[in-house]
């Protein structure tokens, strides 16, 4: 009887210590920190719009650029600024497993709904960086993070406004 009680208490303890996977908690680790080179304290808000995680696939609503610009307050950026993206290079999955970031892709969402690839450069400190367009206007981006050779993927969208 004593062994059964110890086994049950041990299982409860391990469950409380995240032995089992909690995909929402895991995906929170992937939320990118998007800042400006000229103003590191200014953060651009990223919204998750889809994921493939532990076999579950969800494609959340991705607004059109027109809808996005209408409902979002955008951070203003000068044409000479650069945007920095930081995310976890390793996501903890329960107690024993970790998955590594192995790809980052950034796309500009055009008014037509098509996507245009944007050059995203990895820096020495593990952050990523890209230059903003030279033309004034509002821009919407889609950031795709890939973990464990594409077994785990998360997408986020964000925007900015280029001023004169």
Phi, psi and omega in degrees: 000319181297321179296323179294316179298316179297318179297317180294315179297321177297316179296318178297319179297313180295323178296319178293336179266018176064045172296322181266150186288142174232097190298325180295317178296320179294316182291333176300332178291341183269354182299121182285148172259111185249118184228171177261144178297319183285340183216079185301340179276350177272117183249136176269134182282129177250137180244129180289136182232006177169158179198158167235115187214123178053039178086347178270134178238130178224131173247101179284173182293127173250110182292158172288158178305321180299314178295317182298312182294329180291324187258349184250142171270119186264149175279134178274137185228144176277161182296338183268356184279165174234152181253136180248138180238125177238135176214165179292133177277350182214127179251128180280130181242096183070204184278327192248343188247143174228145174240143184260143173291126178233357175203146175223128177230139179237133179230144172270129179269114182280160179303331181286349183095354178278164182245139177239124182298137178244137179291121180242118185255134177276132180267170180296331182275008178090354176274167178244157185213146173215153178272147180276158178298153182274352181263133178297148178148185180257138184228140177244136182237153175237123181250124178248124177252132179242133180237148174053056178056038176086001177292332180232123180224143178222139179240142178227149172239152179203170181215168176205164179239126179269124179253165180301000000 
